[in-house]
Amino acid sequence: MLADKTASPAYAERKTTSGFRLAFILVTTLFFLWGLSYGLLDVLNKHFQEVLHVNKAQSGLLQAAYFGAYFIIALPAGFFMDRFGYKAGILVGLCLYALGALLFVPAASAGSFGMFLLALFVIALGLGCLETAANPFATVLGDPAGAERRLNLSQSFNGLGQFIGPVIGGSLFFSATQGTTAEGLSSVKMTYVAIAVLVLLIAFVFGRTKLPDIREQSTSEAHGLEKGLWQHGHFTGGVIAQFFYVAAQVGVGAFFINYTTEHWHTLSNQNASYLLSVGMISFMVGRFFSTWLMGFVRPATLLVIYAIINIVLCAVVVAGIDNVSVIALVAIFFFMSIMFPTIFAMGVKNMGKQTKRASSVMIMAIVGGAIMPYLMGAIADRYTTAVSYALPMICFAVVLTYALRQRAK
């Protein structure tokens, strides 16, 4: 079925606003930054198991701290941006990101897992601010009819960051020369110091750039004013679907290195990290390709197809077939590619002045990623890593249910 390409009347006014193209480019850099951070997180999961001697369930606390911060910061960030605008929210987010990265220095010096959790929590507070600002910002910087495609395009650069993260982590964190705890953490420390410098440079560029203030534009449309926030079925369903999707995405990546080394016996941790980068490449390619495909296929239809494929792929992963299941696990990343931005854009579409609150709640739904790794880690410790991948399979079934309902509209 062809996608609806009809521009809304409001776009005639919106497209003439100066600075939208520059704003879109700058906001897209933010997607790269948190993709880089997330790509490193999955490598840290396995690295800390070995260097700090934590088990799989404990290493899952990295994702708990990381994604739990999203739940805490989303609503305050939304209120802050209602008062001071998107640019202020972005600058606060970047500063928190840099602060958290610098906290890796004392954490590495102390060799403390708890301090690393705190550092990642602060980083994620910053990323929560950035996501609360950037996701809705990207959807309104142009024709509302193309919101899903526009957000998928920006999120494609998130995939680029997720690809680079494991390459850096695999090259530095699993170096053969890092035999002691101090040596194993020194590269982690220096990597995050470099990230802090990069983030502060980008914050400086944002601070010097005039961005369009679209607070009034997002409140001027009449859609959604007659209903309460939770009375919108597409929004409520979107929050539920997003919770389970993020849980699936984080779970798939969190124990990727564990799974691949267990089911492809010739792979080292370092090579498994590089294979994770292959998964991230497929994730990025999936976003670019699917963004183009949305010009011909409705986003909801594409979401249905991708959810079904991932359910099947997860079943192959659970089966634990050596080598074959690893290939299936890598393929899951391609078909996850469009899920977050598509669900997000569907959920906040036509919400009028409620868009800010709806966006904040959507970001809060990312807390699903805080819960899943610990549950999967506990199952993996008790049974096998393969069995733990039954949980992402259930999550993709929830996404399929939401996509089918949206496709029927």
C-alpha positions in Angstrom: 0.0 0.0 0.0 1.3 3.4 -0.9 2.2 5.8 1.9 0.2 9.0 2.1 2.3 11.8 0.8 -0.3 14.6 1.2 1.1 17.5 3.1 -1.0 19.0 5.9 -2.2 22.6 5.7 0.0 23.6 8.6 3.1 22.7 6.6 2.6 25.6 4.3 3.5 27.9 7.2 6.0 25.7 8.8 8.2 25.1 5.8 9.0 28.8 5.5 10.5 29.0 8.9 14.2 29.8 8.7 16.8 27.5 10.2 14.8 24.3 10.0 17.3 22.5 7.8 20.3 23.5 10.0 18.4 22.6 13.1 17.6 19.2 11.6 21.3 18.6 10.8 22.4 19.6 14.3 19.8 17.5 16.0 20.8 14.5 14.0 24.3 14.7 15.5 22.7 14.0 18.9 21.4 10.7 17.6 24.9 9.8 16.7 26.2 10.6 20.2 23.8 8.4 22.1 24.2 5.7 19.5 27.9 5.8 20.3 27.2 5.6 24.1 24.8 2.7 23.7 27.2 0.8 21.4 29.9 0.9 24.1 27.5 -0.2 26.8 27.1 -3.7 25.5 30.8 -4.2 25.2 31.2 -2.9 28.8 28.7 -5.5 29.9 31.0 -8.4 28.9 34.2 -6.5 29.8 33.2 -5.9 33.4 32.2 -9.5 33.8 35.8 -10.4 33.2 37.7 -7.4 34.7 35.5 -6.7 37.7 34.4 -10.3 38.1 30.6 -9.8 38.2 28.1 -12.4 37.0 25.7 -11.9 34.1 22.8 -10.8 36.3 25.0 -8.2 38.0 26.4 -7.0 34.7 22.8 -6.4 33.6 22.7 -3.7 36.3 24.7 -1.5 33.8 21.6 -1.4 31.6 19.4 -1.0 34.7 21.3 2.2 35.7 21.5 3.4 32.1 17.8 3.0 31.1 16.4 3.6 34.6 17.8 7.2 34.3 15.6 7.7 31.3 12.5 7.0 33.4 13.6 9.4 36.0 14.6 12.4 33.8 12.0 12.3 31.0 9.1 14.2 32.7 11.4 16.8 34.4 13.1 17.3 31.0 9.8 17.8 29.3 8.7 20.4 31.9 12.1 22.2 31.6 11.8 22.4 27.9 8.2 23.7 28.1 9.6 26.6 30.1 13.0 27.2 28.4 12.8 25.5 25.0 14.4 22.7 23.2 17.8 24.3 22.9 18.1 24.7 26.7 17.2 21.1 27.2 19.8 20.0 24.6 22.5 22.0 26.3 21.7 20.6 29.8 21.7 17.1 28.3 25.1 17.5 26.7 26.6 18.8 29.9 25.3 15.9 31.9 26.6 13.5 29.2 30.1 15.1 29.5 30.0 15.0 33.3 29.0 11.3 33.4 31.8 10.5 30.9 34.4 12.3 33.1 33.2 10.3 36.2 34.7 7.3 34.5 38.1 8.6 35.6 37.6 8.2 39.4 35.6 5.0 38.8 38.4 3.4 36.8 41.0 4.6 39.4 39.0 3.0 42.2 38.1 -0.1 40.1 34.6 0.2 41.5 31.6 -1.3 39.7 29.3 0.9 41.8 31.0 4.0 40.7 30.8 2.9 37.0 27.0 2.4 37.6 26.8 6.0 38.9 28.8 7.4 35.9 26.5 5.6 33.4 23.5 6.8 35.3 24.6 10.4 34.9 25.4 9.9 31.2 21.9 8.5 30.7 20.3 11.4 32.5 21.9 13.6 29.9 20.9 11.2 27.1 17.3 11.2 28.5 17.2 15.0 28.1 18.6 14.8 24.6 16.1 12.1 23.5 13.2 14.0 25.1 14.2 17.0 23.0 15.5 15.5 19.8 12.8 12.9 19.0 9.8 15.3 18.9 12.0 18.1 17.6 12.8 16.0 14.5 9.2 15.1 13.9 8.0 18.7 13.8 10.8 20.1 11.6 8.9 19.7 8.4 5.7 18.2 7.0 3.8 16.2 9.7 2.9 13.6 7.0 6.5 12.7 6.8 7.2 12.5 10.5 8.0 8.8 10.6 10.4 9.0 7.7 12.1 12.1 9.1 12.7 10.6 12.5 13.9 7.3 10.9 16.4 9.3 8.9 17.8 11.1 12.0 17.8 7.8 13.9 19.9 6.2 11.1 22.8 8.1 12.5 22.1 6.6 15.8 22.9 3.3 14.1 26.2 4.7 12.9 27.1 5.5 16.5 26.1 2.1 17.6 28.3 0.6 14.9 31.4 2.6 15.9 30.9 1.9 19.7 31.7 -1.8 19.6 34.6 -1.3 17.2 36.2 1.1 19.7 35.3 -1.2 22.6 36.5 -4.3 20.9 39.8 -2.7 19.8 40.6 -1.1 23.2 38.8 -2.9 26.0 39.7 -6.5 25.0 43.3 -5.8 24.2 45.6 -8.8 24.9 47.9 -6.5 26.9 45.3 -5.7 29.5 45.9 -8.5 31.9 45.2 -6.8 35.3 42.2 -4.8 36.5 44.1 -1.5 36.3 45.2 -2.2 32.7 41.7 -3.5 31.8 40.1 -0.2 32.9 42.7 2.3 31.7 41.5 2.1 28.1 37.9 2.5 29.4 38.9 5.7 31.2 40.7 7.3 28.3 37.9 6.4 25.9 35.3 8.2 28.0 37.6 11.2 28.5 37.8 11.5 24.7 34.0 11.3 24.5 33.6 14.0 27.1 35.8 16.3 25.0 33.7 15.6 21.9 30.4 16.2 23.7 31.6 19.5 25.1 32.7 20.7 21.6 29.2 19.8 20.3 27.6 21.7 23.2 29.7 24.7 22.3 28.5 24.6 18.7 24.8 24.3 19.9 25.3 27.2 22.3 26.6 29.4 19.4 23.8 28.4 17.0 20.4 30.0 16.8 17.7 27.3 16.6 14.0 27.9 15.8 11.8 27.9 18.8 8.9 25.6 17.9 7.1 25.6 21.3 4.2 27.6 19.9 4.0 25.6 16.7 3.6 22.4 18.5 0.8 23.8 20.6 -1.1 25.6 17.9 -2.6 22.6 16.2 -6.1 21.5 17.3 -5.6 17.8 17.1 -6.0 16.0 20.4 -7.3 18.9 22.5 -10.7 17.3 23.1 -9.3 14.2 24.8 -7.1 13.5 27.8 -3.6 12.2 27.2 -4.4 8.6 28.0 -7.6 8.6 26.0 -5.7 8.5 22.7 -5.5 4.8 21.8 -2.5 5.2 19.4 -0.6 7.0 22.2 -1.4 4.5 25.0 -0.6 1.5 22.7 2.5 3.3 21.6 3.8 3.6 25.2 3.2 -0.1 25.8 4.8 -1.1 22.5 7.8 1.1 23.1 8.4 -0.3 26.6 8.5 -3.8 25.2 10.5 -2.9 22.1 13.3 -1.1 24.0 13.3 -4.1 26.4 13.9 -6.4 23.4 16.5 -4.2 21.8 18.6 -3.8 25.0 18.3 -7.5 25.8 19.4 -8.6 22.4 22.5 -6.5 22.6 23.3 -6.9 26.3 24.3 -10.6 26.0 25.3 -10.7 22.4 29.0 -11.3 23.1 28.1 -14.0 25.7 25.8 -15.7 23.2 28.2 -15.6 20.2 31.2 -16.9 22.1 29.0 -19.7 23.4 27.6 -20.7 20.1 30.5 -19.9 17.7 33.3 -21.5 19.6 36.2 -20.2 17.6 35.2 -16.5 18.4 37.1 -14.6 21.0 35.5 -11.7 23.0 37.3 -9.2 20.8 36.0 -10.9 17.6 32.5 -11.1 19.1 32.7 -7.4 19.7 33.5 -6.8 16.0 30.6 -9.1 15.1 28.4 -6.9 17.3 29.5 -4.1 15.1 28.3 -6.0 12.1 24.9 -6.2 13.7 25.0 -2.5 14.3 25.9 -2.0 10.6 22.9 -4.0 9.6 20.9 -1.9 12.1 22.1 1.3 10.4 21.6 0.0 6.9 18.1 -1.1 7.9 17.2 2.4 9.0 18.4 4.0 5.8 16.9 1.4 3.6 13.6 1.3 5.5 13.4 5.1 5.5 13.5 5.0 1.7 11.0 2.1 1.7 8.5 4.1 3.7 8.0 6.2 0.6 6.2 3.3 -0.9 5.0 1.2 2.1 3.0 2.4 5.0 5.1 2.6 8.2 2.6 0.4 10.1 2.7 -2.3 7.4 6.5 -2.3 7.5 6.4 -2.6 11.3 4.1 -5.6 11.1 6.5 -7.4 8.6 9.6 -6.6 10.6 8.0 -7.7 13.9 7.0 -11.1 12.4 10.5 -11.7 11.1 12.1 -10.9 14.4 9.8 -13.3 16.2 11.0 -16.1 13.9 14.7 -15.1 14.2 14.4 -15.1 18.0 13.0 -18.6 17.9 16.1 -19.7 16.0 18.3 -18.0 18.6 16.5 -19.8 21.4 17.1 -23.1 19.6 20.8 -22.5 20.1 22.0 -24.0 16.8 25.8 -23.4 16.6 26.8 -20.7 14.0 23.3 -20.6 12.5 21.7 -19.1 15.5 24.5 -16.5 15.7 23.7 -15.4 12.2 20.0 -15.1 13.1 21.0 -13.0 16.1 22.9 -10.6 13.9 20.0 -10.4 11.5 17.6 -9.3 14.3 19.4 -5.9 14.3 18.3 -5.2 10.7 14.7 -5.8 11.5 14.8 -3.8 14.8 16.0 -0.8 12.9 12.8 1.1 12.3 10.9 0.0 15.4 11.8 2.8 18.0 11.4 5.8 15.7 8.3 4.4 14.0 6.5 3.6 17.3 7.5 7.0 18.7 6.3 8.9 15.7 3.0 7.0 15.6 2.5 7.5 19.3 2.9 11.3 19.4 1.3 12.0 16.0 -1.5 14.6 16.0 -1.3 15.1 19.7 -1.3 18.9 19.4 -0.3 20.8 22.6 0.0 17.4 24.4 3.0 16.5 22.2 5.5 17.5 24.9 3.9 15.4 27.6 3.3 12.5 25.2 7.0 12.6 24.2 8.2 12.6 27.8 6.0 9.6 28.6 7.3 7.8 25.5 10.9 8.4 26.7 9.9 7.1 30.1 8.9 3.9 28.4 12.6 3.3 27.7 12.7 2.0 31.2 11.9 -1.4 29.7 15.6 -1.5 28.8 16.5 -1.3 32.5 14.5 -4.4 33.4 15.2 -6.8 30.6 19.0 -7.4 31.0 18.7 -8.3 34.6 15.9 -10.8 33.9 17.8 -12.2 30.9 21.0 -12.4 33.0 19.2 -14.3 35.8 17.7 -16.8 33.3 21.1 -17.2 31.6 22.8 -17.8 35.0 20.2 -20.4 35.9 19.7 -22.1 32.5 21.4 -20.9 29.3 22.0 -17.6 27.5 20.0 -19.1 24.6 16.9 -19.7 26.7 17.0 -16.0 27.9 16.3 -14.8 24.4 12.7 -16.1 24.7 12.0 -12.8 26.5 12.8 -10.6 23.5 10.7 -12.9 21.3 7.7 -12.2 23.6 8.4 -8.4 23.4 8.4 -8.5 19.6 5.0 -10.1 19.8 3.7 -7.1 21.7 5.1 -4.8 19.0 3.4 -6.9 16.3 0.1 -6.4 18.1 0.4 -2.6 18.2 1.5 -2.5 14.5 -1.5 -4.6 13.5 -3.9 -2.2 15.3 -2.3 0.8 13.7 -2.3 -0.8 10.2 -6.1 -1.3 10.6 -6.7 2.4 11.0 
